[in-house]
């Protein structure tokens, strides 16, 4: 049985039941369910399509009425057998590379991090700066900022920055091919002027535990889960200690 790492799936009772019946419970690697969940890849999409079609048919048969929560189960009952077919289920295991096993179903580019999700480094960490072999990007950013203030085209400022640097190099002039290459590499982009926002720093008191794929029915893993659950604070029968959310502005009684 393959499942994700949600806490609702990781209970000692379910692990004991699976282990006693010869079921091996294997969890997905973290942040990969959108790529490795067979249901997400081949079943839920058709289910949404058939459910919307069933809702359209219901509204045509019941003009002037709205679909309520009491009508959802009936519409899902019409769409479920159309989406949950053996062909769609088998396709989900195939496109995720689970069965038949395909180690190369995903390319490396699909797991690259996104720039906007990068978090700012701590003040104690040293941030490596990638610089161009000809022009310092910091100088370009500073020049582009001044260009915005003085309403000078950024392209001219980049050329001026390269020219000023080339004046300090003996035997170098702006007429040489090397200078042309430096001018082309010093193009100021909108990212230099207004960078993309990045993810804010984590506000949690303790860092989140790094997840990993696990075989839950293995004895060492099962023992570790039992120890983790035993360390959690237990709630009393009256529910004391349970986090409750109340409205900041209590409702006024109308009676």
C-alpha positions as CSV (number, residue, x, y, z in Angstrom):
1,X,0.0,0.0,0.0
2,X,1.5,3.3,-1.1
3,X,0.4,6.5,0.7
4,X,1.6,9.9,1.7
5,X,3.0,11.0,5.0
6,X,-0.1,12.7,6.5
7,X,-0.5,12.1,10.2
8,X,-4.0,10.6,9.7
9,X,-2.4,7.7,7.8
10,X,0.3,7.1,10.4
11,X,-1.4,5.5,13.4
12,X,-0.2,2.5,15.4
13,X,-3.6,0.8,15.1
14,X,-3.5,0.9,11.3
15,X,0.1,-0.2,11.1
16,X,-0.6,-3.2,13.4
17,X,-3.6,-4.2,11.3
18,X,-1.6,-4.0,8.1
19,X,1.4,-5.8,9.5
20,X,-0.8,-8.7,10.9
21,X,-2.4,-9.1,7.5
22,X,0.8,-9.0,5.5
23,X,0.3,-5.5,4.0
24,X,3.4,-3.4,3.5
25,X,2.8,0.3,3.9
26,X,5.2,2.5,1.9
27,X,5.1,6.3,2.1
28,X,5.9,8.7,-0.7
29,X,9.0,11.0,-0.6
30,X,8.1,14.5,0.7
31,X,6.7,17.0,-1.8
32,X,6.2,14.4,-4.5
33,X,2.6,13.5,-4.2
34,X,1.6,15.7,-7.1
35,X,4.0,13.6,-9.3
36,X,3.6,10.2,-7.7
37,X,0.0,9.9,-6.6
38,X,-1.8,7.6,-9.1
39,X,-5.2,9.1,-8.3
40,X,-4.0,12.7,-8.8
41,X,-2.4,11.8,-12.1
42,X,-5.2,9.9,-13.9
43,X,-8.4,9.7,-11.8
44,X,-9.3,12.9,-10.1
45,X,-9.1,14.9,-13.4
46,X,-11.8,12.8,-15.1
47,X,-13.8,12.7,-11.9
48,X,-14.0,16.5,-11.8
49,X,-15.0,16.5,-15.5
50,X,-17.8,13.9,-15.1
51,X,-19.0,15.5,-11.8
52,X,-19.3,18.9,-13.6
53,X,-21.2,17.2,-16.4
54,X,-23.5,15.5,-13.9
55,X,-24.2,18.9,-12.2
56,X,-25.0,20.5,-15.5
57,X,-27.5,17.7,-16.3
58,X,-29.1,18.1,-12.9
59,X,-29.5,21.9,-13.3
60,X,-31.1,21.4,-16.7
61,X,-33.6,18.9,-15.2
62,X,-34.3,21.1,-12.2
63,X,-34.6,24.7,-13.5
64,X,-34.5,27.5,-10.9
65,X,-33.0,25.3,-8.2
66,X,-29.5,25.3,-6.7
67,X,-27.4,22.3,-5.9
68,X,-27.1,21.8,-2.1
69,X,-25.0,19.5,0.0
70,X,-27.8,17.0,-0.1
71,X,-27.4,16.6,-3.9
72,X,-23.6,16.3,-4.0
73,X,-23.6,12.6,-3.2
74,X,-26.0,11.7,-6.0
75,X,-23.9,13.7,-8.5
76,X,-20.7,12.0,-7.3
77,X,-22.4,8.6,-7.6
78,X,-23.0,9.3,-11.3
79,X,-19.4,10.5,-11.9
80,X,-17.5,8.0,-9.8
81,X,-18.0,4.8,-11.9
82,X,-17.1,6.8,-15.1
83,X,-13.8,8.1,-13.7
84,X,-12.8,5.1,-11.5
85,X,-12.2,2.7,-14.4
86,X,-9.5,0.0,-14.6
87,X,-7.9,1.9,-17.5
88,X,-7.6,5.2,-15.6
89,X,-6.3,3.4,-12.5
90,X,-3.7,1.5,-14.4
91,X,-2.6,4.7,-16.3
92,X,-2.0,6.3,-12.9
93,X,0.5,3.7,-11.9
94,X,2.2,3.8,-15.3
95,X,2.6,7.6,-15.6
96,X,4.0,7.8,-12.1
97,X,6.6,5.0,-12.8
98,X,5.4,2.8,-10.0
99,X,4.2,-0.1,-12.2
100,X,5.7,-1.0,-14.5
101,X,8.8,0.3,-12.7
102,X,10.3,3.2,-14.6
103,X,13.2,5.0,-12.8
104,X,13.4,7.6,-15.7
105,X,9.8,8.7,-15.9
106,X,10.7,12.1,-14.5
107,X,13.5,14.4,-15.7
108,X,15.8,16.4,-13.5
109,X,14.3,19.7,-14.6
110,X,11.0,18.7,-13.0
111,X,12.6,18.8,-9.6
112,X,14.4,22.1,-9.8
113,X,13.6,24.6,-7.1
114,X,11.7,27.8,-7.9
115,X,13.5,31.1,-7.5
116,X,10.5,32.7,-5.7
117,X,10.3,29.9,-3.1
118,X,14.0,30.4,-2.1
119,X,14.2,31.6,1.5
120,X,16.6,34.4,2.5
121,X,19.8,33.1,4.1
122,X,20.4,33.7,7.8
123,X,22.7,36.5,8.8
124,X,25.3,34.0,10.0
125,X,25.5,32.3,6.6
126,X,27.6,33.4,3.8
127,X,25.7,33.9,0.6
128,X,27.7,33.0,-2.5
129,X,27.4,35.6,-5.3
130,X,27.7,34.6,-8.9
131,X,29.5,37.2,-10.8
132,X,30.1,37.7,-14.5
133,X,33.8,37.4,-15.7
134,X,33.6,40.9,-17.1
135,X,31.2,43.0,-15.1
136,X,30.2,43.0,-11.4
137,X,26.3,42.6,-11.2
138,X,26.3,44.8,-8.1
139,X,27.7,47.7,-10.2
140,X,25.0,47.0,-12.8
141,X,22.2,47.1,-10.2
142,X,23.6,50.3,-8.8
143,X,23.9,51.8,-12.2
144,X,20.3,50.7,-13.2
145,X,18.9,52.3,-10.0
146,X,20.6,55.6,-10.8
147,X,19.3,55.3,-14.3
148,X,15.7,55.1,-13.0
149,X,16.3,58.2,-10.8
150,X,17.7,60.3,-13.7
151,X,15.4,58.8,-16.4
152,X,18.4,57.6,-18.4
153,X,17.8,54.4,-20.5
154,X,19.1,51.4,-18.6
155,X,20.7,50.1,-21.8
156,X,22.9,53.2,-22.0
157,X,23.8,53.0,-18.3
158,X,24.9,49.3,-18.7
159,X,27.2,50.4,-21.7
160,X,28.6,53.2,-19.6
161,X,29.3,50.9,-16.7
162,X,31.3,48.6,-19.0
163,X,33.1,51.5,-20.7
164,X,34.2,52.9,-17.3
165,X,35.6,49.6,-16.3
166,X,37.3,49.0,-19.6
167,X,39.1,52.4,-19.2
168,X,41.0,50.9,-16.2
169,X,42.2,47.9,-18.2
170,X,45.5,48.7,-20.0
171,X,45.4,48.2,-23.7
172,X,41.6,47.8,-23.8
173,X,39.2,50.0,-25.9
174,X,35.5,49.9,-26.6
175,X,36.2,49.1,-30.3
176,X,37.6,45.6,-29.5
177,X,35.4,42.5,-29.8
178,X,36.0,41.8,-26.1
179,X,34.3,45.1,-25.2
180,X,31.3,44.2,-27.4
181,X,31.0,40.9,-25.5
182,X,31.1,42.7,-22.2
183,X,28.4,45.1,-23.3
184,X,26.1,42.3,-24.4
185,X,26.7,40.5,-21.0
186,X,25.8,43.7,-19.1
187,X,22.2,43.9,-20.1
188,X,20.0,45.2,-17.3
189,X,16.8,43.1,-16.9
190,X,13.6,44.0,-14.8
191,X,14.9,41.5,-12.2
192,X,17.8,43.8,-11.5
193,X,15.5,46.8,-11.0
194,X,12.7,45.1,-9.1
195,X,13.6,41.6,-8.0
196,X,10.9,38.9,-7.5
197,X,9.7,38.6,-3.9
198,X,11.0,35.6,-2.1
199,X,9.5,33.4,0.6
200,X,9.6,34.9,4.0
201,X,11.7,33.4,6.8
202,X,10.1,30.6,8.8
203,X,8.3,31.8,12.0
204,X,8.0,28.5,13.7
205,X,9.8,28.0,17.1
206,X,11.3,24.8,16.0
207,X,12.3,23.6,12.5
208,X,10.0,21.1,10.9
209,X,11.2,17.6,10.8
210,X,12.5,16.6,7.4
211,X,10.3,13.9,5.9
212,X,11.4,10.9,4.0
213,X,10.0,7.8,2.4
214,X,9.4,5.0,5.0
215,X,8.2,1.5,5.2
216,X,5.7,2.0,8.1
217,X,5.3,-1.7,8.8
218,X,9.0,-2.3,9.4
219,X,9.7,-3.0,13.1
220,X,12.2,-0.2,13.7
221,X,10.0,2.4,11.9
222,X,7.0,1.2,13.8
223,X,8.8,1.5,17.1
224,X,10.0,5.0,16.3
225,X,6.4,6.1,15.5
226,X,5.2,4.6,18.8
227,X,7.9,6.6,20.7
228,X,7.0,9.8,18.9
229,X,3.3,9.3,19.7
230,X,4.1,8.6,23.3
231,X,6.0,11.8,23.7
232,X,3.1,13.9,22.5
233,X,1.1,15.6,25.3
234,X,-2.1,13.8,26.0
235,X,-5.4,15.7,26.4
236,X,-7.7,15.1,29.4
237,X,-11.2,13.9,29.0
238,X,-12.6,17.4,29.5
239,X,-10.5,18.6,26.5
240,X,-8.2,20.8,28.6
241,X,-5.0,21.8,26.8
242,X,-6.7,21.7,23.4
243,X,-6.1,24.7,21.3
244,X,-9.4,26.5,20.7
245,X,-10.1,29.3,18.3
246,X,-12.6,31.9,19.4
247,X,-13.9,35.0,17.5
248,X,-12.1,38.1,18.5
249,X,-15.4,40.0,18.5
250,X,-18.0,37.8,20.3
251,X,-21.4,37.7,18.8
252,X,-24.0,39.9,20.5
253,X,-27.1,38.1,21.6
254,X,-30.2,39.2,19.8
255,X,-32.7,37.7,22.3
